[in-house]
Amino acid sequence: MVSIMKDVHLAEAELSAKSADMINNPLADTISYTDIFKKNKIQKWQYDSSLMYYSLHPEMLNEIYDEVINELEKNKKATEQGK
């Protein structure tokens, strides 16, 4: 779940960082959740089911988000070191 949520947040951040003209382009204004699910070898219903489960167990969801944040910070550090 951590990997999927990390990918979703990265895709959403990428979309929000695009320029205004790209946002107005309906083809550019999308996130391919299908590609994210395929990369993580799950189906949409599995993601939805897991998200529903964790939303009913917020303490577990918080732990997942802590891991997501750690992974994103690792990616950021690796990117900064590569510059």
C-alpha positions as CSV (number, residue, x, y, z in Angstrom):
1,M,0.0,0.0,0.0
2,V,2.9,2.4,0.7
3,S,4.3,2.1,-2.8
4,I,0.9,2.7,-4.4
5,M,0.1,5.7,-2.2
6,K,3.6,7.1,-2.9
7,D,3.1,6.7,-6.6
8,V,-0.4,8.4,-6.4
9,H,1.0,11.3,-4.5
10,L,3.9,11.8,-6.8
11,A,1.5,11.7,-9.8
12,E,-0.8,14.2,-8.1
13,A,2.1,16.5,-7.3
14,E,3.4,16.3,-10.8
15,L,0.0,17.3,-12.1
16,S,-0.3,20.3,-9.7
17,A,3.1,21.5,-10.6
18,K,2.3,21.8,-14.4
19,S,1.9,25.2,-15.9
20,A,-1.5,26.8,-16.3
21,D,-1.6,26.1,-20.0
22,M,-1.0,22.4,-19.4
23,I,-3.8,22.3,-16.8
24,N,-6.2,23.7,-19.3
25,N,-5.4,20.9,-21.7
26,P,-7.8,18.1,-21.0
27,L,-5.3,15.5,-22.2
28,A,-2.6,16.8,-19.8
29,D,-5.0,17.2,-16.9
30,T,-5.1,13.5,-16.0
31,I,-3.4,11.0,-13.8
32,S,-3.1,7.5,-15.1
33,Y,-4.2,5.6,-12.0
34,T,-4.4,2.5,-14.3
35,D,-0.7,2.8,-14.9
36,I,0.0,3.1,-11.2
37,F,-2.1,0.0,-10.4
38,K,-0.5,-1.9,-13.2
39,K,3.0,-1.0,-12.0
40,N,2.1,-2.2,-8.5
41,K,0.3,-5.3,-9.8
42,I,-3.1,-4.6,-8.3
43,Q,-6.5,-3.7,-9.6
44,K,-8.6,-0.7,-8.8
45,W,-11.0,-2.6,-6.7
46,Q,-8.2,-3.9,-4.6
47,Y,-6.9,-0.4,-4.0
48,D,-10.4,0.9,-3.2
49,S,-11.0,-1.9,-0.8
50,S,-7.7,-1.4,1.0
51,L,-8.3,2.4,1.2
52,M,-11.7,1.8,2.7
53,Y,-10.3,-0.7,5.2
54,Y,-7.6,1.7,6.3
55,S,-10.0,4.7,6.4
56,L,-11.9,2.6,9.1
57,H,-8.6,2.1,10.9
58,P,-7.0,5.5,11.0
59,E,-4.1,4.5,13.3
60,M,-3.0,2.0,10.6
61,L,-3.5,4.6,7.9
62,N,-1.3,7.0,9.9
63,E,1.5,4.4,10.0
64,I,1.2,3.9,6.2
65,Y,1.4,7.7,5.7
66,D,4.5,7.9,7.9
67,E,6.1,5.3,5.6
68,V,4.9,7.1,2.5
69,I,6.5,10.4,3.8
70,N,9.8,8.5,4.6
71,E,9.9,7.1,1.1
72,L,9.2,10.5,-0.5
73,E,11.9,12.1,1.6
74,K,14.4,9.3,0.6
75,N,13.5,10.0,-3.1
76,K,13.9,13.7,-2.6
77,K,17.4,13.3,-1.0
78,A,18.4,10.9,-3.8
79,T,17.3,13.4,-6.4
80,E,19.1,16.3,-4.8
81,Q,22.3,14.2,-4.5
82,G,22.1,13.4,-8.2
83,K,22.0,17.0,-9.3
